[in-house]
Amino acid sequence: MTNTNPTSRSHHHRPPVIIVHGGAWAIPDADKNATEASVRRAASIGYELLKQSNSSLDAVEAAVRHLEDDPLFDAGTGSCLTEEGTVEMDAAIMHEPASGLRSGAVAAISNTANPVSVARAVMEKTQHCLVVGRGADAFANHMGMAGATPQQLVTAEAQKEWKNLRRFGNAVQTLFNGHDTVGAVAMDVYGNLACATSTGGITGKMLGRVGDSPLFGSGLFCDREAGACSTTGHGESIMQVCLARTALALVELRAMGPGQACKTALNKMKQRTGGCGGIILIDAKGNVSHAFTTKRMAWASVDRSGVLASGIDA
């Protein structure tokens, strides 16, 4: 991770804020406490960087890397397996300093433990926004970010879920109740916003299936006039309604508060597609909010007063 201290769009520093999520789904009771503790740790990691005047980009990358490294989550180590029992991961990152909007993403990448960092490298080291499959693997190798083996990325729990799917064929249940995306959104002391997402997808997915996470406007979006957000949930539904952009449009064009915008966007998605999910959002003023329509979503935030808060139940 490269530390960056962006040029301020204002000479007045402001209190930094951050919010992270560990996915919106039916998190088992046995994992509830550990999951919430890990997202709290992720938020704290990002916030410590923000307090040291590092960029919001550094903060969201660090927070997501922590979750990718924790096998409890479906991202990086612990990713769900494809129909062939392999790992294909997606990740994206966005930020908008005074110099302008920047974005990077990877999809169906399989040889790195931290796809979010490869996504950042796409943004900073190439002229592209999204690199996929073999190209993403080759780029990660070129950048010295590859080297993760299937043995390192595949956990016993992921293998168990994959075997159960093959045995019982409960694909629909998996789509709506399986593990999901992790994400982070932050505003730094300069008022600059950033967001990031990372996921291993859904158990038993087709080879080459790409979900919402690496798609700008669906899995995440950043707009300095409105805010930044990261989404989670049923990927096919999120893609169809461009959930992240929808939530921020409600903030920008209808002057909704961030909490109401999250709820309204999720309700619209459920009405139109039947899909459930969650959103974390920071508006352009630094107000932090979240909402979800699943049974649970692990989240943690540090607001402008420096208070760490978290939750998991609806």
Secondary structure, DSSP 8 states (H G I E B T S, - for coil): --------SSSS----EEEEEEEEE---HHHHHHHHHHHHHHHHHHHHHHHTT--HHHHHHHHHHHHHHSTTSSSSTT---BTTS---EEEEEEEE-TT--EEEEEEEE-S-S-HHHHHHHHHHHSS-SEEEHHHHHHHHHHTT-----HHHH--HHHHHHHHHHHHH--HHHHHHHS---EEEEEE-TTS-EEEEEEE---TTB-TT---STTSBTTTEEEETTTEEEEEEE-HHHHHHHTHHHHHHHHHHHS---HHHHHHHHHHHHHHHH---EEEEEEETT--EEEEE-SSEEEEEEE-TT--EEEEEE-
